[in-house]
Amino acid sequence: MSRLALTPKQREIMKCVLEATDAGEVLTIRGLKEKMSYGPDVTLQAIQSSIRYLEQHGVLVRSYEKIFSRRQVIVKPTLSGYRIFR
């Protein structure tokens, strides 16, 4: 696998996703936005764009789950994501 070039914000996204997964939390995109150090200053679309990049490079996966009777987008690390960031 070639070297993955990430921005500091993309690295922070991966850090938050891995920490949430290790703690057994289900992390939605909105939940991720709240955990980010720059969360109040960023749009959901910007976070989704970073998630899309990370997903295209095989370190994150998005899935859809029903939470409180609403369909939510959940983000989880892949095995490659664990290998690269651990």
N, C-alpha and C positions, 0 to 999 in steps of 0.2 A: 504494500500500500504506500502510495506517495505521501509525502509530508502534508498534513492538513494545515492550511493557513487560516487562522482564526483571528477575529478582532477581539479586543478585551471584553466587549459585551457578549460575544458568542462564548467565550471562555466562562464568563460569569453565568450564562444560561446553563452550560453543562455542569458547572459546580452546583448550582441550585437543584438541577434535576437529579444529579447523583446523590446529593445530601437527602433530598426528599425520598428518593427510592430506598436508600439505606435505612431511613427512619420508618419505612413502611407507609408513607403518605401517598395518596393519589393526587397528582399535581395537574391541575387544569392550566390552561394558558393564562387565565385571569389570576389564578393563584401564583403562577410563576411571576407575573408582572408585579404582584404585591411583594414578593420576596427579593426582587432585584433592587440593588442599591440606587439605581437610576429610575426605578419604576414610575414615580409620579411624573417624570419628565419625558416619558416615551409613550408612543401609541401602541395599541394592540397590534396594529398592522406592521409596525416595525419589528415587534417581537416575533410575529408570525413569519416575517421575511427571514429572520435569522434562523428560526426553527426549520423553515423550508430548506435553507442552505445546509443546516446540520443533518437533516433527514436525507437530502440528496447525497451526502457524503457518508451515509451509513452509520452515524453515531447516535442518532435519535430516531424514534418512531412515534408517530401520532396514531391514536386510536380513539374511538368514540364509545363512551359509556354513559348509561343513564345514572344521573346523580340527582337526588331530590326531584324525580319525575321529569328531569330535563336532560336532553342529550348534550354532553359536554365533550370537548376535545381534551384528551389526556396525553401528556408527553412522558415517554419513558426512554431510558438509555438502551442501546443495543449492546450485545456482547463486545462488539468492536469499540463502542463508546467507553465501556469499562476498561478495556485493554489500553486504549490511548490515554485516558485521563486518570488512571490509577497507577 
